[in-house]
Each structure stands twice: as structure tokens, then as C-alpha cells.
Amino acid sequence: MTKNEFLSILRDSLAGNVPSDVINENISYYRDYIENNDKAESQVLEELGDPRLIARTIIDSFIAEKGPMADFYTKQARDEYRGNYDDASSCDNNYEDDYDNGYNRFSLKWYDKLLGIIIIIVVAALVLALGAVALGIFFRIILPLIVIYFVVKFIMERLT
């Protein structure tokens, strides 16, 4: 692999995932690193490894750095990427359109799902507990009153 191939793969892997200034900054860094190293270009590229793995690390670091705003910056990078490459590509990418239409807006983290499950369990337990209390009241108070009412009614009809 040559320096240009390495940088091209790195740029392609980062495009649409981080803003162009982050891409340019990293391309410049790795270009300088490769060119200003005392070792042979092929040896430096071998030591650096796969540019896709480097890109994944850069993307993950970018997302961690931005925290809750990472989705905003990632969407901005995708919009920027499309603006640069939509004219050159006639491919209809429905997945990306769905992403922009909000179908991927509510992705939940594991702790959000866990909280939802706990809330459902608590609500179900409350409903069952209230149902048990209602049944207890019914069998202890209301049912005997109904039985007494019908017994009294029966006796009153017999007496008259």
C-alpha cells in the first residue's frame, strides 16, 4: 500500500462520520507522520496498520469527545458528505433518507431500556396489588352484604 492509498482509504472511511475539518486535520497529521519519519514509507505504513481501524478509532474518539452532541455533529458530517458527493452519485440511498426523516432518531441505550422494563414491572405490580386489594374488599365486605341483602329479601317475601 502506498501513502496515497492509505490516505485515500482513511479519508473515505472518515467521510460522512466526522466533519471535514476533522478529516483534513487527521489526513494532514498522517501525511506529515509518513513523510517526516526516518523509516521507509512501506515500513511506516505497515506499523500504522489498517487505515479503516484508525478511522474507526478517530470516529469513536470524536463521538466520545462530543458526548450528547455527537449525533448532531455526525448528522452534520453526513449532510456535508452528501453535499460534496450527491452530484457525482446517482445512487438512491433510501436508508440515509430514512435516517434524516427521523426513523433512527430514538435509539435507546441499554440503561434506557432497563429503566423502561423496571417501570413496566412496577406498574404491573401496582395494578396487581390494587386488584388484590379490590378483590379482598369485595369478598370480605361487598359479597357478604349482597348475600345478607338477598337473604333478607327472601325472608321478607316469605313473611308476606
KOLBALO-738240 format. One record per residue (C-alpha): residue in one letter; x, y, z. Coordinates in nm, 2 decimals. Example, Ala and Ser with C-alpha at 12.3 -4.5 7.8 and 13.67 -1.06 7.14 Angstrom:
<recs>
rec residuo a xx 1.23 yy -0.45 zz 0.78
rec residuo s xx 1.37 yy -0.11 zz 0.71
</recs>
This chain:
<recs>
rec residuo m xx 0.00 yy 0.00 zz 0.00
rec residuo t xx 0.13 yy 0.35 zz -0.08
rec residuo k xx 0.09 yy 0.67 zz 0.12
rec residuo n xx -0.18 yy 0.79 zz -0.12
rec residuo e xx -0.38 yy 0.47 zz -0.10
rec residuo f xx -0.35 yy 0.48 zz 0.28
rec residuo l xx -0.47 yy 0.84 zz 0.30
rec residuo s xx -0.75 yy 0.78 zz 0.04
rec residuo i xx -0.88 yy 0.48 zz 0.24
rec residuo l xx -0.86 yy 0.69 zz 0.56
rec residuo r xx -1.04 yy 0.98 zz 0.40
rec residuo d xx -1.31 yy 0.75 zz 0.26
rec residuo s xx -1.36 yy 0.58 zz 0.59
rec residuo l xx -1.40 yy 0.91 zz 0.78
rec residuo a xx -1.62 yy 1.08 zz 0.52
rec residuo g xx -1.98 yy 1.11 zz 0.64
rec residuo n xx -1.89 yy 1.02 zz 1.00
rec residuo v xx -1.70 yy 1.32 zz 1.12
rec residuo p xx -1.69 yy 1.69 zz 0.99
rec residuo s xx -1.45 yy 1.77 zz 0.71
rec residuo d xx -1.22 yy 1.98 zz 0.94
rec residuo v xx -1.16 yy 1.67 zz 1.15
rec residuo i xx -1.09 yy 1.47 zz 0.83
rec residuo n xx -0.85 yy 1.73 zz 0.70
rec residuo e xx -0.67 yy 1.76 zz 1.03
rec residuo n xx -0.62 yy 1.38 zz 1.05
rec residuo i xx -0.52 yy 1.34 zz 0.69
rec residuo s xx -0.26 yy 1.62 zz 0.74
rec residuo y xx -0.13 yy 1.46 zz 1.05
rec residuo y xx -0.09 yy 1.12 zz 0.89
rec residuo r xx 0.06 yy 1.27 zz 0.58
rec residuo d xx 0.32 yy 1.46 zz 0.79
rec residuo y xx 0.38 yy 1.15 zz 1.00
rec residuo i xx 0.45 yy 0.93 zz 0.70
rec residuo e xx 0.66 yy 1.19 zz 0.51
rec residuo n xx 0.87 yy 1.31 zz 0.81
rec residuo n xx 0.95 yy 0.97 zz 0.95
rec residuo d xx 1.31 yy 0.83 zz 0.93
rec residuo k xx 1.19 yy 0.49 zz 0.83
rec residuo a xx 1.09 yy 0.38 zz 0.48
rec residuo e xx 0.74 yy 0.46 zz 0.37
rec residuo s xx 0.63 yy 0.10 zz 0.34
rec residuo q xx 0.76 yy 0.02 zz 0.70
rec residuo v xx 0.58 yy 0.32 zz 0.84
rec residuo l xx 0.26 yy 0.22 zz 0.67
rec residuo e xx 0.29 yy -0.13 zz 0.80
rec residuo e xx 0.35 yy -0.01 zz 1.15
rec residuo l xx 0.04 yy 0.22 zz 1.13
rec residuo g xx -0.18 yy -0.07 zz 1.03
rec residuo d xx -0.52 yy -0.07 zz 0.86
rec residuo p xx -0.64 yy 0.29 zz 0.79
rec residuo r xx -1.00 yy 0.17 zz 0.85
rec residuo l xx -0.92 yy 0.07 zz 1.20
rec residuo i xx -0.75 yy 0.41 zz 1.25
rec residuo a xx -1.06 yy 0.58 zz 1.11
rec residuo r xx -1.29 yy 0.38 zz 1.35
rec residuo t xx -1.07 yy 0.50 zz 1.64
rec residuo i xx -1.09 yy 0.86 zz 1.52
rec residuo i xx -1.47 yy 0.83 zz 1.48
rec residuo d xx -1.51 yy 0.67 zz 1.83
rec residuo s xx -1.29 yy 0.94 zz 1.99
rec residuo f xx -1.49 yy 1.21 zz 1.81
rec residuo i xx -1.82 yy 1.07 zz 1.94
rec residuo a xx -1.68 yy 1.04 zz 2.29
rec residuo e xx -1.54 yy 1.39 zz 2.28
rec residuo k xx -1.87 yy 1.54 zz 2.17
rec residuo g xx -2.08 yy 1.35 zz 2.42
rec residuo p xx -2.46 yy 1.42 zz 2.39
rec residuo m xx -2.40 yy 1.64 zz 2.09
rec residuo a xx -2.23 yy 1.37 zz 1.89
rec residuo d xx -2.55 yy 1.28 zz 1.70
rec residuo f xx -2.58 yy 1.64 zz 1.59
rec residuo y xx -2.22 yy 1.66 zz 1.46
rec residuo t xx -2.25 yy 1.32 zz 1.29
rec residuo k xx -2.57 yy 1.43 zz 1.11
rec residuo q xx -2.39 yy 1.75 zz 1.01
rec residuo a xx -2.10 yy 1.54 zz 0.87
rec residuo r xx -2.34 yy 1.32 zz 0.67
rec residuo d xx -2.51 yy 1.63 zz 0.53
rec residuo e xx -2.17 yy 1.78 zz 0.45
rec residuo y xx -2.07 yy 1.45 zz 0.29
rec residuo r xx -2.38 yy 1.43 zz 0.08
rec residuo g xx -2.34 yy 1.79 zz -0.03
rec residuo n xx -1.99 yy 1.70 zz -0.16
rec residuo y xx -2.08 yy 1.37 zz -0.33
rec residuo d xx -2.45 yy 1.37 zz -0.42
rec residuo d xx -2.40 yy 1.52 zz -0.76
rec residuo a xx -2.14 yy 1.26 zz -0.85
rec residuo s xx -2.36 yy 0.97 zz -0.74
rec residuo s xx -2.69 yy 0.88 zz -0.90
rec residuo c xx -2.75 yy 0.61 zz -0.63
rec residuo d xx -3.07 yy 0.64 zz -0.45
rec residuo n xx -2.99 yy 0.57 zz -0.08
rec residuo n xx -3.32 yy 0.51 zz 0.10
rec residuo y xx -3.15 yy 0.42 zz 0.43
rec residuo e xx -2.99 yy 0.76 zz 0.45
rec residuo d xx -3.33 yy 0.93 zz 0.36
rec residuo d xx -3.50 yy 0.73 zz 0.64
rec residuo y xx -3.23 yy 0.84 zz 0.88
rec residuo d xx -3.30 yy 1.20 zz 0.80
rec residuo n xx -3.67 yy 1.15 zz 0.83
rec residuo g xx -3.63 yy 1.06 zz 1.19
rec residuo y xx -3.67 yy 0.68 zz 1.18
rec residuo n xx -3.34 yy 0.65 zz 1.37
rec residuo r xx -3.39 yy 0.94 zz 1.60
rec residuo f xx -3.50 yy 0.75 zz 1.91
rec residuo s xx -3.22 yy 0.49 zz 1.95
rec residuo l xx -3.22 yy 0.39 zz 2.32
rec residuo k xx -2.92 yy 0.30 zz 2.52
rec residuo w xx -2.92 yy -0.02 zz 2.74
rec residuo y xx -2.99 yy 0.18 zz 3.06
rec residuo d xx -3.29 yy 0.35 zz 2.90
rec residuo k xx -3.44 yy 0.01 zz 2.81
rec residuo l xx -3.37 yy -0.13 zz 3.16
rec residuo l xx -3.54 yy 0.17 zz 3.31
rec residuo g xx -3.84 yy 0.11 zz 3.08
rec residuo i xx -3.86 yy -0.25 zz 3.19
rec residuo i xx -3.84 yy -0.16 zz 3.56
rec residuo i xx -4.12 yy 0.09 zz 3.52
rec residuo i xx -4.34 yy -0.16 zz 3.34
rec residuo i xx -4.28 yy -0.42 zz 3.62
rec residuo v xx -4.35 yy -0.16 zz 3.89
rec residuo v xx -4.67 yy -0.05 zz 3.72
rec residuo a xx -4.78 yy -0.42 zz 3.67
rec residuo a xx -4.71 yy -0.49 zz 4.04
rec residuo l xx -4.92 yy -0.19 zz 4.15
rec residuo v xx -5.21 yy -0.29 zz 3.93
rec residuo l xx -5.19 yy -0.65 zz 4.07
rec residuo a xx -5.17 yy -0.52 zz 4.42
rec residuo l xx -5.47 yy -0.28 zz 4.37
rec residuo g xx -5.66 yy -0.57 zz 4.21
rec residuo a xx -5.58 yy -0.79 zz 4.51
rec residuo v xx -5.70 yy -0.52 zz 4.75
rec residuo a xx -6.02 yy -0.47 zz 4.54
rec residuo l xx -6.08 yy -0.85 zz 4.55
rec residuo g xx -6.02 yy -0.86 zz 4.92
rec residuo i xx -6.27 yy -0.58 zz 4.98
rec residuo f xx -6.52 yy -0.75 zz 4.75
rec residuo f xx -6.50 yy -1.09 zz 4.92
rec residuo r xx -6.48 yy -0.95 zz 5.28
rec residuo i xx -6.74 yy -0.67 zz 5.26
rec residuo i xx -6.94 yy -0.64 zz 4.95
rec residuo l xx -7.02 yy -1.01 zz 4.89
rec residuo p xx -7.14 yy -1.07 zz 5.24
rec residuo l xx -7.36 yy -0.75 zz 5.21
rec residuo i xx -7.51 yy -0.88 zz 4.89
rec residuo v xx -7.57 yy -1.22 zz 5.05
rec residuo i xx -7.74 yy -1.06 zz 5.35
rec residuo y xx -7.95 yy -0.84 zz 5.12
rec residuo f xx -8.08 yy -1.14 zz 4.93
rec residuo v xx -8.14 yy -1.35 zz 5.24
rec residuo v xx -8.33 yy -1.06 zz 5.40
rec residuo k xx -8.53 yy -1.01 zz 5.08
rec residuo f xx -8.60 yy -1.38 zz 5.06
rec residuo i xx -8.72 yy -1.38 zz 5.42
rec residuo m xx -8.93 yy -1.07 zz 5.37
rec residuo e xx -9.10 yy -1.23 zz 5.07
rec residuo r xx -9.18 yy -1.55 zz 5.27
rec residuo l xx -9.33 yy -1.35 zz 5.55
rec residuo t xx -9.56 yy -1.16 zz 5.33
</recs>
